[in-house]
Amino acid sequence: GMCSAFQAQSVLLATQEENLRMIRDTVGYLVAKGKRVFFDAEHFFDGYAEDEGYALECLAAAKEAGSEVLVLCDTNGGGTPERVSEIVAAAVARFPDTKIGTHFHNDAGLAVANALAAVKAGANDVQGTFLGIGERCGNTNLSTLVPTLQLKCGYEVVKTESLALFTRTAYHMAEICNLVLPNGSPYVGASAFSHKGGMHIDGVVKTPRAFEHVSPDAVGNVRRFLLSEVAGRSAVAARLRKIDETLANDEKNVDRLVACLKRKEYEGYQYESASASFELLALREFGLMKDFFTLLSYKIIGERSLEAGRRSSLAVVKISVDGKEELCAAEGDGPVHALDISLRNALAKFYPSLSKTHLVDYKVRVISPEDATASKVRVIIDTTDGDSQWTTAGVSADIIDASFKAITDSVIYCLCKEKR
């Protein structure tokens, strides 16, 4: 129901009294039908700023008609925490025996902050969506709000074991919605507990609370150490420790991996974001990699087709798994797409779980632009199985070869993950 005199008159073309009557009639009808009614007070915060008396009168009409919860809506998404706190407190004081809820939009980037302010002011019902998916700039992001309320404000919103599933749930929901979960998403993003600088990494290794506001385990996320020009030896040691504790305890192994990393970086690789490829690099360096398959050959045929809807490339891949050979051909929208489909189809006979995986992002970086079309390129791909996401890289002067290296690493990492 509309709780703004301006909106009622300008949008509904109704008088203030007609609007109040519509609220009473609608809520009363639903209650008479045995329904529990949560009254969404549309444009309440703006309406309160225009005419607080009329905005509260709209809430009173809904309450008198039998509404169980009065949900104060920041429909335009422009509220601020200070103003929200003041208005929610006024509504709580006016209706002490009725539950007060909130519904915020994120147009000013303050939906979560406004929800926290509302709860502190006495609201006991918060509407929102997981990942903040919603109209325009989205709604209150529950994957941020719930952990904050539970881990920082002392509220028991969900069971502890349910909170530990938040990261996995975030990736799963993003997959269903055909979205890429931003790395910088609080609590559940890949960068939420990532550390890059040498001092930061050294501090986290000594005591995690030095650079982490909560434990990543609490929300089902993991700590990541990014390898870069500023990470240092401690980062390599920390990453190796996650792969194999015994190997990391020997400094010679750390030095060996650092030397290997420098060689690969000289070739053009960067593992700051491609953490899955780094893990495979370490496994290969120390002879811990299982040979899941052997690539025997691949061939690509490209053409420019003028036939509408016809795919432009054909890839043929031949592999061997435990001595058994498999040949598979597939068409795709370009050579990389065709190779990806062909490789996965060839392996699906031996590893059915690969059918759940697919690429969600594909990026190309030119490493040596001075070489023009002969430049080396770095291909970075993101892959998901619906529950998690990982990043791999490939480098070559041939963009198809670089892409295939990244795709192959992606497939092998998935199989390693499944084996663990």
C-alpha positions as CSV (number, residue, x, y, z in Angstrom):
1,G,0.0,0.0,0.0
2,M,1.1,3.5,-0.7
3,C,2.3,5.5,2.3
4,S,3.2,8.8,0.5
5,A,0.7,11.5,0.0
6,F,2.6,12.7,-3.1
7,Q,2.7,9.2,-4.6
8,A,-0.9,8.5,-3.9
9,Q,-2.0,11.7,-5.6
10,S,0.5,11.7,-8.5
11,V,0.7,8.0,-9.3
12,L,-2.5,6.4,-8.0
13,L,-4.5,9.6,-8.8
14,A,-6.3,9.1,-5.5
15,T,-7.0,11.5,-2.6
16,Q,-5.4,10.8,0.8
17,E,-8.7,9.5,2.2
18,E,-9.2,7.2,-0.9
19,N,-5.7,5.8,-0.4
20,L,-6.4,5.1,3.3
21,R,-9.6,3.3,2.4
22,M,-7.8,1.2,-0.2
23,I,-5.3,0.1,2.4
24,R,-8.1,-0.8,4.9
25,D,-10.1,-2.6,2.3
26,T,-7.2,-4.6,0.8
27,V,-5.8,-5.8,4.2
28,G,-9.2,-6.4,5.6
29,Y,-10.2,-8.6,2.6
30,L,-7.1,-10.8,2.9
31,V,-7.4,-11.2,6.7
32,A,-11.1,-12.2,6.2
33,K,-9.9,-14.9,3.9
34,G,-7.6,-16.3,6.6
35,K,-4.4,-14.9,5.2
36,R,-1.5,-13.6,7.3
37,V,-0.7,-10.1,6.0
38,F,2.6,-8.4,6.0
39,F,1.8,-4.8,4.9
40,D,4.5,-3.4,2.6
41,A,4.4,0.4,3.2
42,E,5.6,1.6,-0.2
43,H,7.6,4.8,-0.3
44,F,7.2,5.1,3.5
45,F,10.6,6.8,4.2
46,D,10.0,9.4,1.5
47,G,6.4,9.8,2.6
48,Y,7.5,10.3,6.2
49,A,9.8,13.1,5.1
50,E,7.0,14.8,3.2
51,D,4.2,14.3,5.9
52,E,5.1,12.1,8.8
53,G,1.5,12.3,10.2
54,Y,0.0,10.9,7.0
55,A,2.7,8.2,6.6
56,L,2.0,6.9,10.1
57,E,-1.8,7.1,9.5
58,C,-1.3,4.7,6.6
59,L,0.5,2.3,8.9
60,A,-2.4,2.7,11.4
61,A,-5.0,1.9,8.8
62,A,-3.1,-1.4,7.9
63,K,-2.7,-2.4,11.5
64,E,-6.4,-1.7,12.4
65,A,-7.4,-3.9,9.4
66,G,-5.4,-6.8,10.8
67,S,-1.8,-6.6,9.3
68,E,0.6,-8.7,11.3
69,V,3.8,-6.9,10.3
70,L,4.3,-3.3,9.1
71,V,7.1,-3.3,6.6
72,L,8.7,0.1,6.0
73,C,9.9,0.4,2.4
74,D,12.7,2.6,1.1
75,T,11.3,2.2,-2.4
76,N,13.5,4.7,-4.1
77,G,16.6,3.4,-2.3
78,G,17.9,6.8,-1.3
79,G,17.7,6.5,2.5
80,T,20.7,7.0,4.9
81,P,21.4,5.1,8.1
82,E,20.9,8.1,10.3
83,R,17.5,9.0,8.8
84,V,16.4,5.3,8.7
85,S,17.3,4.9,12.4
86,E,15.2,8.0,13.4
87,I,12.2,7.0,11.3
88,V,12.2,3.3,12.4
89,A,12.4,4.3,16.0
90,A,9.4,6.6,15.5
91,A,7.4,3.7,14.0
92,V,8.4,1.3,16.8
93,A,7.3,3.9,19.4
94,R,4.0,4.5,17.7
95,F,3.2,0.8,17.3
96,P,4.9,-1.0,20.2
97,D,2.7,-4.1,20.0
98,T,3.3,-4.7,16.2
99,K,6.3,-6.1,14.4
100,I,8.1,-3.6,12.3
101,G,9.9,-4.8,9.2
102,T,12.0,-3.1,6.6
103,H,12.6,-3.3,2.8
104,F,15.5,-1.4,1.4
105,H,16.8,-0.9,-2.1
106,N,20.5,-0.3,-2.8
107,D,20.4,2.7,-5.1
108,A,22.7,4.7,-2.8
109,G,24.8,1.6,-1.9
110,L,23.5,1.7,1.7
111,A,20.9,-1.1,1.8
112,V,22.9,-3.3,4.2
113,A,23.9,-0.3,6.3
114,N,20.3,0.9,6.5
115,A,19.1,-2.6,7.5
116,L,21.6,-2.7,10.3
117,A,20.5,0.7,11.5
118,A,16.9,-0.4,11.3
119,V,17.5,-3.5,13.4
120,K,19.4,-1.4,16.0
121,A,16.4,1.0,16.1
122,G,14.0,-1.8,16.9
123,A,13.0,-3.5,13.6
124,N,12.6,-7.2,13.9
125,D,11.9,-8.2,10.3
126,V,14.2,-7.5,7.4
127,Q,13.4,-8.2,3.8
128,G,16.2,-8.9,1.3
129,T,17.6,-11.2,-1.3
130,F,20.6,-13.5,-1.4
131,L,23.4,-11.7,-3.3
132,G,21.3,-8.6,-3.3
133,I,19.7,-9.5,-6.6
134,G,16.8,-7.1,-7.3
135,E,15.4,-4.2,-9.2
136,R,17.8,-1.4,-10.4
137,C,20.8,-1.6,-8.0
138,G,19.4,-4.5,-6.0
139,N,18.0,-5.0,-2.6
140,T,19.5,-5.7,0.9
141,N,22.1,-8.3,0.3
142,L,21.4,-11.1,2.8
143,S,24.7,-12.9,2.1
144,T,26.3,-9.7,3.7
145,L,23.7,-8.8,6.2
146,V,23.1,-12.2,7.8
147,P,26.8,-12.9,8.7
148,T,27.2,-9.3,10.0
149,L,24.2,-9.6,12.2
150,Q,25.2,-13.0,13.5
151,L,29.0,-12.7,13.8
152,K,29.3,-9.0,14.8
153,C,26.0,-8.0,16.4
154,G,25.2,-11.1,18.4
155,Y,21.9,-12.1,16.7
156,E,21.1,-15.7,15.9
157,V,19.7,-15.4,12.4
158,V,20.5,-18.9,11.1
159,K,22.1,-22.0,12.5
160,T,25.9,-22.0,12.7
161,E,26.1,-24.9,10.3
162,S,23.9,-23.1,7.8
163,L,26.1,-20.0,7.9
164,A,29.0,-22.2,7.1
165,L,27.3,-23.0,3.8
166,F,26.9,-19.4,2.7
167,T,29.8,-19.3,0.2
168,R,28.8,-22.5,-1.5
169,T,25.2,-21.3,-1.6
170,A,26.3,-18.0,-3.1
171,Y,28.1,-19.7,-6.0
172,H,25.2,-22.1,-6.5
173,M,22.7,-19.3,-6.7
174,A,24.9,-17.2,-9.0
175,E,25.1,-20.3,-11.3
176,I,21.3,-20.7,-11.3
177,C,20.9,-17.0,-12.1
178,N,23.6,-17.1,-14.8
179,L,25.6,-14.5,-12.9
180,V,29.3,-14.3,-12.1
181,L,29.8,-13.8,-8.4
182,P,32.0,-10.7,-8.0
183,N,35.3,-11.6,-6.4
184,G,34.9,-8.6,-4.0
185,S,31.6,-9.8,-2.5
186,P,31.9,-9.5,1.3
187,Y,32.2,-12.8,3.1
188,V,31.5,-15.0,0.1
189,G,33.7,-13.6,-2.7
190,A,37.0,-15.1,-3.8
191,S,38.8,-12.0,-2.6
192,A,37.1,-11.7,0.7
193,F,39.9,-13.5,2.5
194,S,42.7,-13.1,0.0
195,H,46.1,-11.6,1.0
196,K,48.7,-10.2,-1.3
197,G,51.3,-8.0,0.4
198,G,54.3,-9.8,2.1
199,M,53.7,-8.2,5.4
200,H,49.9,-9.1,5.3
201,I,50.6,-12.7,4.5
202,D,53.3,-13.0,7.2
203,G,50.9,-11.5,9.7
204,V,48.0,-13.8,8.7
205,V,50.2,-16.9,8.9
206,K,51.2,-15.8,12.5
207,T,47.8,-14.8,13.6
208,P,44.8,-14.7,11.2
209,R,43.0,-12.0,13.2
210,A,45.7,-9.6,12.3
211,F,44.2,-9.0,8.8
212,E,40.9,-10.9,8.9
213,H,37.7,-9.5,10.6
214,V,36.1,-13.0,10.9
215,S,37.2,-16.5,10.2
216,P,36.6,-17.6,6.6
217,D,35.4,-21.0,8.0
218,A,32.4,-19.3,9.6
219,V,30.9,-18.6,6.2
220,G,32.4,-21.5,4.3
221,N,35.0,-19.5,2.5
222,V,38.8,-20.2,2.3
223,R,41.9,-18.1,2.9
224,R,43.9,-17.4,-0.2
225,F,47.5,-16.1,-0.6
226,L,48.0,-14.3,-3.9
227,L,51.3,-14.7,-5.6
228,S,52.6,-11.5,-7.0
229,E,55.7,-9.3,-7.2
230,V,55.0,-8.1,-3.6
231,A,54.0,-11.4,-2.0
232,G,57.4,-12.8,-1.2
233,R,58.7,-16.2,-0.1
234,S,56.3,-16.4,2.8
235,A,53.4,-16.4,0.4
236,V,54.8,-19.3,-1.6
237,A,55.4,-21.2,1.7
238,A,51.9,-20.6,2.9
239,R,50.4,-21.8,-0.4
240,L,52.6,-24.9,-0.4
241,R,51.5,-25.6,3.1
242,K,47.9,-25.7,2.0
243,I,48.8,-28.3,-0.7
244,D,51.1,-30.5,1.4
245,E,52.2,-29.7,5.0
246,T,55.2,-32.0,4.9
247,L,56.6,-30.4,1.7
248,A,56.2,-26.9,3.2
249,N,58.2,-27.8,6.3
250,D,61.4,-28.3,4.2
251,E,62.8,-24.9,3.2
252,K,64.6,-26.5,0.2
253,N,61.2,-27.4,-1.2
254,V,60.0,-23.8,-0.8
255,D,63.1,-22.5,-2.5
256,R,62.6,-25.0,-5.3
257,L,59.0,-23.9,-5.8
258,V,60.1,-20.2,-5.8
259,A,62.6,-20.9,-8.5
260,C,60.0,-22.7,-10.5
261,L,57.6,-19.9,-10.1
262,K,60.2,-17.4,-11.3
263,R,60.8,-19.4,-14.4
264,K,57.1,-19.5,-15.2
265,E,56.7,-15.8,-14.6
266,Y,59.6,-15.2,-17.0
267,E,57.6,-17.2,-19.6
268,G,54.6,-14.8,-19.0
269,Y,52.6,-16.6,-16.4
270,Q,51.0,-14.8,-13.4
271,Y,49.4,-16.7,-10.6
272,E,48.0,-13.9,-8.6
273,S,44.5,-14.7,-9.8
274,A,45.1,-18.1,-11.4
275,S,45.4,-20.0,-8.1
276,A,44.2,-23.3,-9.5
277,S,47.0,-23.3,-12.1
278,F,49.5,-22.5,-9.3
279,E,48.3,-25.5,-7.3
280,L,48.8,-27.7,-10.4
281,L,52.2,-26.2,-10.9
282,A,53.3,-27.3,-7.4
283,L,51.9,-30.8,-7.8
284,R,53.7,-31.2,-11.0
285,E,57.0,-29.8,-9.7
286,F,57.0,-32.4,-6.8
287,G,55.7,-35.3,-8.8
288,L,52.4,-35.5,-7.0
289,M,50.2,-35.0,-10.1
290,K,48.1,-38.0,-11.2
291,D,48.0,-38.5,-15.0
292,F,44.3,-38.3,-15.5
293,F,44.6,-38.3,-19.3
294,T,47.2,-37.8,-22.1
295,L,46.5,-35.5,-25.0
296,L,47.6,-37.2,-28.2
297,S,46.6,-34.6,-30.7
298,Y,44.1,-31.9,-31.6
299,K,43.1,-30.3,-34.9
300,I,41.0,-27.2,-35.6
301,I,39.2,-26.4,-38.9
302,G,37.9,-22.9,-39.2
303,E,35.7,-21.4,-41.8
304,R,33.7,-18.3,-42.4
305,S,30.2,-19.5,-43.0
306,L,27.5,-17.3,-44.6
307,E,24.8,-19.8,-43.5
308,A,22.7,-18.3,-40.7
309,G,23.1,-20.1,-37.4
310,R,25.9,-22.4,-38.6
311,R,28.9,-22.6,-36.2
312,S,32.3,-21.5,-37.6
313,S,34.8,-24.0,-36.2
314,L,35.3,-27.7,-35.9
315,A,37.8,-29.2,-33.4
316,V,38.9,-32.8,-33.2
317,V,40.6,-34.0,-30.0
318,K,42.3,-37.4,-29.4
319,I,43.1,-38.4,-25.8
320,S,44.2,-41.5,-23.9
321,V,43.0,-42.6,-20.5
322,D,44.7,-45.6,-18.9
323,G,45.7,-46.9,-22.4
324,K,42.2,-46.4,-23.8
325,E,42.0,-43.9,-26.7
326,E,39.0,-41.7,-27.4
327,L,38.5,-39.5,-30.4
328,C,35.9,-36.7,-30.3
329,A,34.9,-33.9,-32.7
330,A,32.7,-30.9,-31.9
331,E,31.5,-27.7,-33.6
332,G,31.7,-24.4,-31.7
333,D,31.4,-20.7,-32.1
334,G,35.1,-20.2,-32.7
335,P,38.1,-22.5,-32.3
336,V,38.4,-22.1,-28.5
337,H,34.7,-23.0,-27.9
338,A,35.0,-26.0,-30.2
339,L,38.1,-27.2,-28.5
340,D,36.5,-26.8,-25.1
341,I,33.4,-28.8,-26.1
342,S,35.5,-31.5,-27.8
343,L,37.8,-32.1,-24.9
344,R,35.0,-32.3,-22.3
345,N,33.0,-34.7,-24.5
346,A,36.0,-36.9,-25.0
347,L,36.7,-37.1,-21.3
348,A,33.0,-37.4,-20.2
349,K,33.1,-41.1,-20.9
350,F,35.8,-41.6,-18.3
351,Y,34.9,-38.7,-15.9
352,P,31.2,-38.1,-16.0
353,S,31.4,-35.3,-13.3
354,L,33.0,-33.0,-15.9
355,S,29.5,-32.6,-17.4
356,K,28.6,-30.3,-14.5
357,T,31.5,-27.9,-15.3
358,H,31.6,-25.0,-17.8
359,L,33.5,-21.7,-18.4
360,V,32.0,-18.6,-16.9
361,D,34.7,-16.1,-18.0
362,Y,37.4,-15.9,-20.6
363,K,40.1,-13.1,-20.7
364,V,43.1,-12.5,-22.9
365,R,46.1,-10.3,-22.0
366,V,48.8,-9.4,-24.5
367,I,52.2,-9.8,-22.8
368,S,54.6,-8.3,-25.3
369,P,52.7,-5.8,-27.5
370,E,55.9,-4.7,-29.1
371,D,55.8,-8.0,-31.0
372,A,52.5,-7.1,-32.7
373,T,50.7,-10.1,-34.0
374,A,53.6,-12.4,-32.9
375,S,53.0,-11.3,-29.2
376,K,52.7,-13.8,-26.4
377,V,49.3,-13.8,-24.8
378,R,48.1,-14.9,-21.4
379,V,44.6,-16.5,-21.3
380,I,42.8,-16.6,-18.0
381,I,39.5,-18.6,-17.6
382,D,37.1,-19.0,-14.8
383,T,35.3,-22.3,-14.4
384,T,32.5,-23.5,-12.2
385,D,30.8,-26.7,-11.2
386,G,27.8,-24.9,-9.6
387,D,29.3,-25.2,-6.1
388,S,32.6,-23.4,-6.5
389,Q,34.7,-21.5,-9.0
390,W,38.4,-21.7,-9.9
391,T,40.8,-19.8,-12.2
392,T,43.4,-21.2,-14.6
393,A,45.9,-19.7,-17.0
394,G,47.8,-20.5,-20.2
395,V,50.6,-18.6,-22.0
396,S,51.7,-18.9,-25.6
397,A,52.4,-16.9,-28.8
398,D,49.4,-18.9,-30.2
399,I,46.2,-17.8,-28.7
400,I,44.5,-21.1,-29.3
401,D,47.4,-23.0,-27.7
402,A,47.3,-20.6,-24.7
403,S,43.5,-21.1,-24.4
404,F,43.8,-24.9,-24.6
405,K,46.5,-24.9,-21.8
406,A,44.1,-22.9,-19.6
407,I,41.2,-25.2,-20.4
408,T,43.2,-28.3,-19.8
409,D,44.4,-27.0,-16.4
410,S,40.8,-26.2,-15.6
411,V,39.7,-29.8,-16.3
412,I,42.6,-31.3,-14.4
413,Y,42.0,-29.1,-11.4
414,C,38.4,-30.2,-11.3
415,L,39.5,-33.9,-11.3
416,C,42.0,-33.2,-8.6
417,K,39.4,-31.5,-6.5
418,E,37.0,-34.4,-6.9
419,K,39.8,-36.9,-6.0
420,R,40.4,-35.0,-2.7
